[in-house]
Every structure is written in structure tokens, then in C-alpha cells.
């Protein structure tokens, strides 16, 4: 049989444990809401983990950098031929930051479709348009409003095609 003091201390410890568990955010609460994506260009050549990268992808949950699944494709028009190249991303020395090295050709018109997010949620996506000189001419993260929140939405295949066609037309006109 336990002494009243030991029983009181045991009950106090159990009560404190229950209070801590109830106060701690659950994994579901912590991960609620969509991810966010940000593109950094140019990459810092002084950081050994990003040296030589074309651009960096930042993955966030709200304002907090997070490890994430990162995927993407380089979508191009080379001559009149449509190309799609799966992209590979490398982890860097910083949480939620991924390096992308150039994996597409110099010819043609290219857009990069980059996605971050866990497999069980909608991704945040960026459409990165590349200029004729190979530099980034624009970055768009399409959004929608849900109540008071601005959240990312998926990029449509039509948006990718329009991105390529409009720049291909301008490039062809500039060559004349």
C-alpha cells in the first residue's frame, strides 16, 4: 500500500502529464494549412551547398521553413517540338532549401514548374519563366482566397502552354 504522500505525488505527476499533452499542438494541428513556395535567384555562390545552383527553392509551412517533397519539370518549346524534362533537386545546408542545377538545354523557350508539399496535401507551385538569355524573366505563384487567407493553387496545363506560346511568339518576332 502506498503512503498518502506518494499517492498525491503520483496523481500530481499524472495530472501534469495530461496537462502537457493537452496543451501541446498535435501533428495535425501543426501541419494544418497549405505549404508555401519561394524562389531565390541567383543562388549564393559563397555557400558551398548552393554553389553552382541555378536557383533555390524555399519550402514553408506558414512562415516556418520545412523539409518537403520538391518536384518539378522543365517545360520547353525547342523549334516546334514540345519538351518536358523531370527535374532533380538537392538538399542544401538549410532546412527547407533545395538547390536546382540547370538540366535543360540552351535552345528554345523554357518554363519551370516547381512544386513543394507533402504527398497528402495540395502543393504550392511556382511557374518560373526563363528569358532568351537563360535568366529568370518572371516567377508566379498563383493563389486563391479562402476566407481571410491567400493560399496557393495548382498551375493548370493551359497556363504552362500560354507561358511558352506567348514567349515563343515574341522570340520569333524579335528575330525578324
Beta strands, then each sheet from edge to edge (+ up, - down):
strand 1: 35-40
strand 2: 55-61
strand 3: 64-65
strand 4: 70-78
strand 5: 81-86
strand 6: 89-91
strand 7: 97-100
strand 8: 109-116
strand 9: 124-130
strand 10: 136-140
strand 11: 143-146
strand 12: 149-152
sheet 1: 1+ 2- 3+
sheet 2: 1+ 2- 7+ 6-
sheet 3: 5+ 4- 8+ 9- 10+
sheet 4: 11+ 12-
end
